[in-house]
Amino acid sequence: MATGIDTEKKLRLLEEAEFIEFIKGKGEYAIYSSSENSIGWISENLGFTGLPEKIQLFKNKIKFRELLERIYPDFYFQGIEFDKLDEIQTEEIKKPFIIKPATGFFSLGVYKVSTDEEWDAVLERIKIEVEEIRGRYPVQVLDTGKFIIEENIEGEEFAVDAYFNSKEKPVILNILKHIFSSENDVSDRVYFTSKSVMETYRETVEDLLKEIGNLAKLRSFPLHLEFRIGSDRRIQPIEVNPMRFAGWCTTDIAYFAYGINTYRYFLEQLEPDWDNILEGRDERKFCLVILNKTPDIDSKSVKAFDYERLLSDFEKPLELRKADHEKYGLFGYLFTETKDSSWKEIERILKSDLKEYISFKETTPTILTPEGRELFRP
């Protein structure tokens, strides 16, 4: 089923064929997808809109880098088939570099390689992760058949929810700072937004979006942009996720922080009044904590996750949303409001493997004979 929003702000459910005809006769339209799983359907049914080509410009990271060559001509990248990863000669590649699926999602299969000696271990982890996540998402969302190797982008990392309105103007709805536990950490554990983040980076991000919009000719188009800003203050895009804002429910941090319903703002072509919104929001940050499990934790061995203990470790938790860890590889999402004086609670969870909240199933003890053979207790 597809949904349409009429002028009286009432929700209408449309059959697929009816929705296609609705879009054909609409002329001007704004389409948002809360899940990238719909990308395949859009490609098959909405080719007349030009959306499939726009989506592929961003969803395929190789095409995205090719698009940006006009802005960043010296940026190194190459595509490679998964089956040929064993043939990579890392000594010929400038390090550090990033390797990830050419079509990916949620930091799955993303690794940083800093030395030649690290490559064998990284390659093994990639193979294990690919085997684990293969088939979890449609190939239009996550395709582990082809990877991209690209130069590492230094600097602080950020994420932006924005859209281009019907006049091709970029409208920023939120800016998040992505923090890490170490130099080699590439996981999605903690993002936060604040008055300082918005005021410091909004103009720079708008300028970048204008350049991207001019290259791709974007109109009535929502997106989620990830980028880094180096010590030289130059902004460098990491990736753009089309047709949606921050994945799963994470775009909702804009509501908790600023009262902005990002979906409504896009569909009704609204623009935030940032001067008024940011007033009185000093000395606090609004955080998103993603409760992703570490690779050494087997989901099948997990008995329970202590959400109450988790909540007790934060001064002001705003909302907890639980997830099926066996199906999705994470335990949920936590939104918090954190004073600058209480920032240690965020630093702690950033470095945690979450095992203090996990109880594991009992396993049958293994007994070894003097010869090293395993005997299992009945």
Number of C-alpha atoms within 10 A of each C-alpha: 9 13 14 16 13 9 7 6 9 8 11 10 12 14 10 14 11 13 17 17 11 14 17 14 10 10 8 10 16 20 15 17 16 14 13 21 15 14 21 15 14 17 18 10 14 16 12 12 15 11 19 18 13 16 20 19 20 22 25 22 25 23 15 19 24 15 16 17 13 10 15 13 10 8 15 15 18 13 17 18 13 17 11 11 14 11 8 11 10 15 11 8 15 14 16 16 19 18 23 22 28 24 21 23 18 13 12 18 21 20 22 22 21 16 13 14 11 12 19 11 10 17 16 12 15 22 14 13 16 18 11 11 17 14 12 11 14 14 16 18 20 25 21 25 16 19 25 21 20 24 18 19 19 12 16 16 21 22 25 22 22 26 30 23 21 15 9 16 17 25 21 22 26 27 26 25 20 22 20 18 16 9 8 12 13 17 19 18 22 23 25 24 24 22 22 14 16 19 13 11 14 16 12 13 21 16 13 17 22 18 13 18 17 12 13 15 13 22 18 21 26 27 21 21 22 21 21 20 18 13 10 7 11 10 20 20 22 18 17 23 24 23 25 24 29 23 15 13 11 16 23 21 27 19 13 17 23 20 12 19 15 26 19 10 16 22 18 14 15 14 15 16 8 15 9 8 14 16 9 9 14 12 12 19 22 23 25 27 20 21 24 19 19 14 12 7 15 13 17 10 14 16 11 12 18 13 16 9 11 16 16 10 13 18 14 14 17 17 15 16 13 14 15 11 18 13 11 13 19 17 22 18 20 22 24 24 21 22 16 11 9 15 14 13 14 22 14 11 19 22 13 16 16 18 14 11 15 17 13 16 11 9 7 9 9 10 12 10 8 7 6 8 10 11 11 10 8 5
